[in-house]
């Protein structure tokens, strides 16, 4: 975990990129290897959230096409 203190984080409250543990954990997204990667955190988080929502929807509908089918 000590290596993370040398990485970059995106501050969810301020929108700023920070190096190390400058802000409380609840306000940080990361870690990222570069400041440029950290700056893209909002886009990365939106994409992951979209993918998770799609996966969850697929899981919720799993087997729905088989309803009423006897085996």
Beta strands, then each sheet from edge to edge (+ up, - down):
strand 1: 8-11
strand 2: 17-19
strand 3: 28-32
sheet 1: 2+ 1- 3+
end
